[in-house]
């Protein structure tokens, strides 16, 4: 009978030690998961900041492209005026009419 009690006592002690080890292992895993979650949240915040920066950069590039497009249109219009003026002067010269010495400005 005493032998049985000793065996049960030893089994109980090993069982308790095993549960404590299992609990420690679970606590450590939970701690690691928590740390990983914090790192992931930081990464998400960094990516969100980067996305906002890129959105602002895209907006700036769109605005610059619009300005460049307007300037290009103005330059094209001015060049067409110059070409038309030169063409008119050439036609006048061919017809024997005097040509004004006027140089168009860009």
Secondary structure, DSSP 8 states (H G I E B T S, - for coil): -HHHHHHHHHHHHHHHHHHHHHHHHHHHHHHHHHHHHHHHHHHHHHHHHHHHHHHHHHHHHHHHHHHHHHHHHHHHHHHHHHHHHHHHHHHHHHTT----------
